[in-house]
Amino acid sequence: MKRRHLLQLGAAAALNPWAQMRALAQTAPAAGGYRALVCVFLFGGNDGNNLLVPNDARYASYQRARPKLALDKATLLPLSLSNASGLALHPAFTGLSGLINRGQASVVANVGPLLQPTTLAQYNANSVPLPSNLFSHSDQQGAWQSGVPEGPARNGWGGRLLERAVAEGQANRGYAAISLSGGNIWEAGDKSLTPYRVSSAGRFGFDFYDPNAKAGSDPLSAAVAATLAETRAHPFEQTWLNLMGRSLEAQRVLSSALASSSVSTVFPNTDLGRQLGMAAKLIAARGVLGLSRQCFFTSIGGFDTHGDDQLQRQAENFAEIDAAVTAFNTAMGALGLADSVTLFTASDFGRTFASNGSGTDHAWGNHHLVVGGAARGINGGKLLGRMPELALGGPDDVGDGVWLPSTATDQLGAELARWFGADATTLAAVWPHASGFDRLAGWA
């Protein structure tokens, strides 16, 4: 193997989160038990109006506003919520509706980025600050993931939470933020933490190197090992060798941890199913890694439904979400972690209540799901937040059925952060605007 080729293969190591690894030895989990947050991001802007649907007298208003998109009332899956009535889920959510009705999950209504509590009159008068570039995919993805809706989105609330929950220099700290879906803002810390990317198949990017290869059996691995053992006079070359060595060692440790873990639950062979299946296996390896706090990022795309195929595309996506999330919830129960891992959905924004032919346009407030962990027991089987009045031109409509959020992302995120273990000081750093809002309605 030529030295130049090796340098090219490893050039990304300097940008790899493992460049920030301080140590790789195992350590005992911190007091307070294990907690993990799992984000399922719905890229494109999901139409939450067909996720959470009224099945009482409000259905008539729903049907009038979107005649080509209204779901058949007879197919809706009724919810038995402890604090609300007349609501149902999309018919694809056969598993998740059961989880909600058994108190193992909840729905969050009309949530979106805000800088402060905002009324329709204030919005119309432009008398209060608003999130930057509303209705822009990239900006609103950043607002949801960063918790800083005024922008720019330089780091994420999950990353800031982990920066304070997992001490700098703690062994295996680099494994605290793991992404199963590439780069993301949510897990990027404001100090040194960055998400480590793992494929849904468990690959880490250095498949060409086997640190356990026997002498003479693997010339490529032998060449890598020999190069890493060298001492270079040039500081850049030596720094690169050090970073590459730490990255490969990190890969070895995580590969060994995965090899020692097992998950009996069968996950669907879909993109999201594979992502959440790998997340479950990584969580099963928590004892080997010695971390008591982790975040995992997963995603599914295809929600930018301007065209004529929204009903079919959304039904297919919802079915994939339902099967994958239900399997993940089952896996957490089998691992004894049903109360320790919280999965939540997020998306760019909602979509208009009024239809655009057989599609919808970009909107603002949206409905979401919280599953397991924080949404069990006293907070399970609930409507969190407040449903908008389902009327075009009504008190929650800023135009064409763009819902003005009645719940800020800060309110939902702050409750998840508190469940994760955040104190008041941490909360102020993670959700800087949360102090300006009331606690999330319905949350106990």
ABEGO torsion letter per residue (X at the ends): XBAAAAAAAAAAAAABAAAABABABBBBBBBGEBBBBBBBBBBGGBBAAAABBBABAAAAAAAAABAAABBBAAABBBBBBAABBGBBBBAABAAAAAAAAAGABBBBBGBBBBABBBBAAAAAAGABBBBBGBGBAAAAAAAAAAGBAAOBBABBAAAAAAAAABBBGBBGAAAABBBAAEBBAAABBABABBBBBBBAAGBAGAAABBAABBBGABAAAAAAAAAAABBBABAAAAAAAAAAAAAAAAAAAAAAAAAABBBABBBBBBAAAAAAAAAAAAAAAAAAAGBABBBBBBBBBGABBABAAAAAAAAAAAAAAAAAAAAAAAAAAAAGAAAABBBBBBBABBBBABBBEABBBBBBBBBBBBBEEAABEAABGBBBEBBBBBBBGBAABAEGGBBBBABBAAAAAAAAAAAAGBBAAAAAAABAAAAABBBBBGBX
